[in-house]
């Protein structure tokens, strides 16, 4: 982390030599060379956490094209760890920037005050940036007891996405999927989609169904809130506006 901090300061300054004294410059360069000598035959620098941190330090110091360490072997090692069944959040957090050729130092290049993108505001960009496994799902709106109007969108999303997350993505992709909801008795209750609002007097409500996409099998009606429903690959999420007894 100290090496990345020095690299960050060096990259923001016009002159590395003027920024640090001789002792600091020597220690900085010697540490880089020491790190390279620690690389094992499998490309790692020890455990996966140490490996990711050292690699980020080397990348931040501009060593990605140096021939005295094996970056390709390192990438293969990290990919193997990321595909392991025992992968944890910290491994993912430290390793993913490396696969994009970046390090934590790159955060210094982001102008947060001018950046309109905030967590949850741009699900499309978040999914495009997501490097983990993804799945294909369909999301359909049926309007009317006889499905007088049908809208369907196909989306590629991260695995274990919830129905509500799919709904949020769909409304960004196409405004006809815009929906309104509120918490009722601790459950997410969707009361309007596509400008069509639940009508208790007529007994018409938006009901949640899940089934296999492109299948003739009957859909399964769920009473869970969409934030509680985990979708699977090849499944279809349906909200059906129809007559119901609730």
Secondary structure, 3 states (H helix, E strand, C coil): CHHHHHHHHHHHCCCHHHHCCHHHHHHHHHHHHHHHHCCCCCCCCCCHHHHHHHHHHHHHCCCCCCCCCCHHHHHHHHHHHHCCCCCCHHHHHHHHHHHCCCCHHHHHHCCHHHCCCCCCCCHHHHHHHCCCCEEEEEEEEEECCCCCEEEEEEEEEECCCEHHHHHHHHHHHCHHHCEEEEEECCEEEEEEECCEECECCCCEEEEEEEEECCCCCCCEEECCCHHHCECCCCEEEEEEEEECCC
